[in-house]
């Protein structure tokens, strides 16, 4: 079972050669406070200085003054770099200026989850709904309640199969070929012919008074809490969960090169000859190949199951 937390840590395990320096919280933190209390007996406490970044759960805090060595009370600017100020339990750890914080990697994880629904990749939750005939435009609206999966997304969903219901007692669902229907997307909300803005028009007579059954992909759901499960919350199948952390690693590696090559600040001039610019991006080459292979293999399952699907390549 993969969670948001375990996926973040899997990516960080690859990105960082060793665990970051961490300090225990001596007291629980309540959102809105300007101080956080750290364990001053922890050996890593001495690493906390004014200008340090503290990573606590999914929040970044900037240390504005040297901490009190007798009480552990530390002045901080919360919600740093766009993170969200939140409560933190006494069991949380404050990581001291980690190379890759949980907040940073969490952004990459959700970016990857969102990208999986792009037409170039075409993954998503296998969803379905029964659309009711609308005589006004001789078609079917795709804004109904899904019978399974998620709602139809006008830009990111792709239709995999369309069939129409025949009246009892036969109850069969003859399929429609790709050239027998057309998808209407992202219509103006003022156009009342398409209540949801998305619909389907078929070029073949369906059985009067009965719905058509539309199978499509719906985008995966972004994760919010560290405890969120990729399957039950994000709707990401178990077979695709390794793709998420690999995609996060590839995104993080590229961004790190931008920081490393900055002319304003170069932290490792002696290593420039041994580890030249571009080395980090190149180091993930084998993973990039494995990542692309996994994307293609997962997409092939969709294509085999729905050979008439929209955007099938």
Order of alpha helices (4+ residues) and beta strands (2+ residues): alpha-beta-beta-beta-beta-beta-beta-alpha-beta-beta-beta-beta-beta-beta-beta-beta-alpha-alpha-alpha
